[in-house]
Amino acid sequence: MSTSVAPQCDLAIVTRLACLPDDERRAIMAAMTVEEKGRYLYAWRAWARPSQVAPEGEWRTWLLRSGRGFGKTRAGAEWVREQVEQEGKMRIALVAPTAADTRDTMVEGESGILATSHPDFLPVYYPSMRRVVWPNGAQATLFSADKPDRLRGPQHEAAWCDELASWRYPEAWDMLLFGLRLGVNPRVVVTTTPRPTRLIKGLIAKDSTVETRGTTYENAANLAPEFFADIIAAYEGTNMGRQEIYGEVIEDIAGALWVRSWLDDQRVSVAPELARIVVAIDPAVTSEPGSDETGIVVVGCDAESPANGYVLDDLSGRYRPEEWARIAVNAYHRHKADRIIGEANNGGDLIESVLRTVDPNIAYRKVHASRGKYVRAEPVSLLYQKGRAHHVGLFGPLEDQMCNFTTDLDRKVMGSPDRVDALVWAFWALMVGRRGFGKPAAISRAAA
């Protein structure tokens, strides 16, 4: 039965258990009574690796950056539990890249708050209120970094931010910090696989940040062997592996067509009035788990200054034909696009026929690749270098692919650069080679 007081464990015993080898610790647990197990199984500090526990001392932000599968989510959820059960914090913010991420990973995930909480002090999740409520009245409110304005106003004593490097709108971080002002020591924990974004690098440089780093291998005992054999092994020795396995912040790669500073310097939160908008598709041949992605990117050109282009959306992913067709058509209508364009080298007229099963009235044009990907991408890279291409928010996977795009791109590791291909086709249609597309429309409208 739930109570208003969290079950407590003898911290001295927990500390001794944490110092024992795994086999001795498990033997002691096996000899415990059911009641004792109920207490100590939920004593996180008895089981956590040292890198999964918040550091001692004075800090404003604990940045836990590590590789995939390290156990970041569990560390974040357990820290929230400690804030409620031991520190008496009553108002907490939970923020992830999207609303679905906050719900599915931070709250309902297998290592999230609900799964890690003691049954006798189990919080209740109220989806309609975007809130998790504990028996003692403490509340955690769910936020999406896609909607920074939702963080304008609410006040908190603590916050857990997940995958900060993938937040589309970095200003969500600023809005969160403005509201982190309750209590005597408001703190925030950031759990993320890093990208070399301006936000992440700035956070690392702050004196008030304490950083913990970790690798995927540290949690090998809790991960499937197939994960290491099929996924991790392929990325070992690569720049992407350094980021995704070891949690390193990888700076610009020699020979890449794009560098991060170009993207950061020209990034905007809102697009201006746009004269033309296109949805570009680079379809994959198959939709199996290990197949290439279908690139779907939305780009518009400035009504007042058509020499400037704006990336509005990246909807790429592994989809069946009917799925990518529906996603592309929905984007076409949502952004009030002028046209969908598709690379005919993969699928020929099939792309158009699949799209028209979703909506027979769309405007469509197929394009043909007569030159290599790198050569075709160079003029688009030049637009970025000249400050004429802007991203409306941050598009992590697309930007990773762009900044890893070199002449010797390892397709075995990186796969086909389908997001970049779609991006390049969109810029060619709007700004690089508009022959056959027509002049920009005389009227302009706001991008959705």
HELIX and SHEET records of a PDB file:
HELIX    1   1 LEU A   11  CYS A   19  1                                   9    
HELIX    2   2 ASP A   22  ALA A   30  1                                   9    
HELIX    3   3 VAL A   34  TYR A   40  1                                   7    
HELIX    4   4 TRP A   44  TRP A   47  1                                   4    
HELIX    5   5 PRO A   50  GLN A   52  5                                   3    
HELIX    6   6 LYS A   72  GLU A   85  1                                  14    
HELIX    7   7 ALA A   99  ASP A  101  1                                   3    
HELIX    8   8 THR A  102  VAL A  107  3                                   6    
HELIX    9   9 ILE A  113  THR A  116  1                                   4    
HELIX   10  10 PRO A  119  PHE A  121  5                                   3    
HELIX   11  11 PRO A  127  MET A  129  5                                   3    
HELIX   12  12 PRO A  148  LEU A  151  5                                   4    
HELIX   13  13 LEU A  164  SER A  166  5                                   3    
HELIX   14  14 GLU A  171  GLY A  179  1                                   9    
HELIX   15  15 ARG A  198  ALA A  205  1                                   8    
HELIX   16  16 THR A  216  ASN A  222  5                                   7    
HELIX   17  17 PRO A  225  GLU A  226  1                                   2    
HELIX   18  18 PHE A  227  ILE A  232  3                                   6    
HELIX   19  19 ALA A  233  TYR A  235  1                                   3    
HELIX   20  20 ASN A  239  GLU A  244  1                                   6    
HELIX   21  21 ARG A  260  ASP A  265  1                                   6    
HELIX   22  22 PRO A  321  ARG A  334  1                                  14    
HELIX   23  23 LEU A  350  VAL A  358  1                                   9    
HELIX   24  24 LYS A  373  GLN A  385  1                                  13    
HELIX   25  25 GLY A  396  CYS A  403  1                                   8    
HELIX   26  26 ARG A  411  MET A  414  1                                   4    
HELIX   27  27 ASP A  418  PHE A  427  1                                  10    
HELIX   28  28 TRP A  428  VAL A  432  3                                   5    
SHEET    1   A 8 VAL A 124  TYR A 126  0                                        
SHEET    2   A 8 ARG A 131  VAL A 133 -1                                        
SHEET    3   A 8 GLN A 139  SER A 144 -1                                        
SHEET    4   A 8 ARG A  91  ALA A  96  1                                        
SHEET    5   A 8 ALA A 158  ASP A 162  1                                        
SHEET    6   A 8 ARG A 187  THR A 192  1                                        
SHEET    7   A 8 THR A  61  SER A  66  1                                        
SHEET    8   A 8 THR A 209  GLY A 214  1                                        
SHEET    1   B 6 TYR A 364  VAL A 367  0                                        
SHEET    2   B 6 ARG A 339  GLU A 343  1                                        
SHEET    3   B 6 GLU A 273  ASP A 282  1                                        
SHEET    4   B 6 GLY A 295  ASP A 302 -1                                        
SHEET    5   B 6 GLY A 309  ASP A 314 -1                                        
SHEET    6   B 6 ALA A 389  HIS A 391  1                                        
SHEET    1   C 4 TYR A 364  VAL A 367  0                                        
SHEET    2   C 4 ARG A 339  GLU A 343  1                                        
SHEET    3   C 4 GLU A 273  ASP A 282  1                                        
SHEET    4   C 4 ARG A 445  ALA A 446 -1                                        
END                                                                             
